Amino acid sequence: MTRTANLPRGLAALAVAVLIAACSGDTGQTADLTDETVRAVHVSARPADAHSDILVSTTPEIYRTDDGESQLSIGKLAAGGMAVQVLALQSPNGPSTSAGIAAAREEIDAKLATVHAMVAAFPEEVGLARTVDEIDEFNAAGRIAILL
């Protein structure tokens, strides 16, 4: 399946949402917006979160929830009907010295290892996508596509 093959499906989901809203507006009647209908429209749109941080031991507290964990979890992504999750690979700014570059590389390597461990731990739920076709393949199998 190609990227353009998914365009009609996304447009169809948007059209359904617009029609539901239009039908419930001027007539004074309420459209039948069941949780199932809303969920179906949401999932068919293949929602994507374009940025989540990867936590490692050196990640500052500001990126953590009150319990010290990540705001991101496979359970939360699945419950939210996410189709694509982009994970940010970044390291804090540091000196442009050999030691600073080595520290940045160590941080990135730790984050990559965390991503690979997550994908290995949840192979039925997520897949590390490298192409649009892989995103489509994972989504068709009910898996969340992880992008870096």
C-alpha positions as CSV (number, residue, x, y, z in Angstrom):
1,M,0.0,0.0,0.0
2,T,1.3,3.4,-0.8
3,R,1.0,6.8,1.0
4,T,-1.6,8.0,-1.6
5,A,-3.8,4.9,-1.0
6,N,-4.4,6.1,2.5
7,L,-5.4,9.6,1.6
8,P,-9.0,8.6,0.7
9,R,-9.4,6.8,4.1
10,G,-8.3,9.8,6.0
11,L,-10.5,12.1,3.9
12,A,-13.4,9.7,4.5
13,A,-12.9,9.9,8.2
14,L,-12.9,13.7,8.0
15,A,-16.0,13.7,5.8
16,V,-17.8,11.5,8.3
17,A,-16.9,13.9,11.2
18,V,-18.0,16.9,9.2
19,L,-21.3,15.3,8.2
20,I,-22.0,14.3,11.8
21,A,-21.3,17.8,12.9
22,A,-23.4,19.3,10.1
23,C,-26.3,17.0,10.7
24,S,-26.5,17.9,14.4
25,G,-26.2,21.7,13.9
26,D,-29.2,23.4,12.2
27,T,-31.9,20.8,12.6
28,G,-32.1,20.9,16.4
29,Q,-31.5,17.2,16.4
30,T,-28.6,15.5,18.0
31,A,-26.5,13.2,15.9
32,D,-26.0,9.7,17.2
33,L,-22.4,10.2,18.5
34,T,-21.7,7.0,20.3
35,D,-18.3,6.3,21.8
36,E,-18.0,3.6,19.1
37,T,-18.6,6.1,16.3
38,V,-16.2,8.6,17.7
39,R,-13.6,5.9,18.2
40,A,-14.0,4.6,14.7
41,V,-13.6,8.0,13.1
42,H,-10.6,8.7,15.4
43,V,-8.8,5.4,14.5
44,S,-9.6,5.6,10.8
45,A,-7.8,9.0,10.7
46,R,-4.6,7.2,11.9
47,P,-3.6,9.8,14.5
48,A,0.1,10.6,14.9
49,D,2.0,12.2,17.8
50,A,4.9,14.1,16.3
51,H,7.1,14.3,19.3
52,S,7.8,12.4,22.5
53,D,11.0,12.4,24.5
54,I,12.8,9.2,25.2
55,L,13.7,8.9,28.9
56,V,17.0,7.6,30.1
57,S,18.7,7.9,33.5
58,T,20.1,11.3,32.7
59,T,16.9,12.8,31.5
60,P,15.9,15.9,33.6
61,E,12.9,15.7,35.9
62,I,11.0,18.2,33.8
63,Y,10.3,15.5,31.2
64,R,8.9,13.1,33.7
65,T,5.5,12.7,35.3
66,D,4.9,13.0,39.0
67,D,5.8,9.3,39.5
68,G,9.2,9.9,37.8
69,E,8.2,7.9,34.7
70,S,7.6,8.9,31.1
71,Q,4.4,10.4,29.9
72,L,4.6,7.9,27.0
73,S,3.7,4.2,27.4
74,I,2.5,1.5,25.0
75,G,-0.7,1.2,27.0
76,K,-1.5,4.9,26.7
77,L,-0.7,4.9,23.0
78,A,-3.0,1.9,22.4
79,A,-5.8,3.3,24.5
80,G,-5.5,6.6,22.6
81,G,-5.8,4.8,19.2
82,M,-2.4,6.2,18.1
83,A,-1.2,5.0,14.7
84,V,2.2,6.7,14.7
85,Q,4.5,7.9,17.4
86,V,7.6,9.9,16.7
87,L,10.3,9.6,19.3
88,A,12.9,12.4,19.7
89,L,16.6,11.6,19.7
90,Q,18.3,14.5,21.2
91,S,20.9,15.2,23.8
92,P,21.5,18.2,26.0
93,N,23.7,21.0,24.7
94,G,27.3,20.6,25.8
95,P,30.7,21.7,24.9
96,S,32.0,21.1,21.4
97,T,34.9,19.1,22.7
98,S,35.8,15.5,22.4
99,A,34.4,14.9,25.9
100,G,31.2,16.8,25.1
101,I,30.7,15.0,21.8
102,A,31.3,11.6,23.5
103,A,28.8,12.5,26.3
104,A,26.2,13.4,23.6
105,R,26.8,10.2,21.7
106,E,26.5,8.2,24.9
107,E,23.1,9.8,25.6
108,I,21.8,9.1,22.0
109,D,23.1,5.5,22.2
110,A,21.2,5.0,25.5
111,K,18.0,6.4,23.9
112,L,18.4,4.2,20.9
113,A,18.9,1.2,23.1
114,T,15.7,2.1,25.1
115,V,13.7,2.3,21.8
116,H,15.0,-1.0,20.6
117,A,14.3,-2.6,24.0
118,M,10.7,-1.3,23.9
119,V,10.1,-2.6,20.3
120,A,11.6,-6.0,21.4
121,A,9.4,-6.1,24.5
122,F,6.2,-5.3,22.7
123,P,6.5,-6.8,19.2
124,E,2.7,-7.3,18.8
125,E,1.9,-3.7,19.7
126,V,4.7,-1.6,18.0
127,G,7.2,-1.7,15.2
128,L,10.1,0.6,14.3
129,A,9.2,2.0,10.9
130,R,11.7,3.2,8.4
131,T,9.4,3.8,5.4
132,V,5.9,4.8,4.7
133,D,5.1,1.3,3.6
134,E,6.3,0.0,7.0
135,I,3.9,2.4,8.7
136,D,1.1,1.1,6.6
137,E,2.1,-2.5,7.2
138,F,2.3,-2.0,11.0
139,N,-1.0,-0.1,11.1
140,A,-2.7,-2.8,9.0
141,A,-1.6,-5.4,11.6
142,G,-2.9,-3.3,14.4
143,R,0.5,-2.1,15.5
144,I,1.7,1.4,16.3
145,A,4.5,2.6,14.0
146,I,7.4,4.1,15.9
147,L,9.5,6.7,14.1
148,L,12.8,8.3,15.1
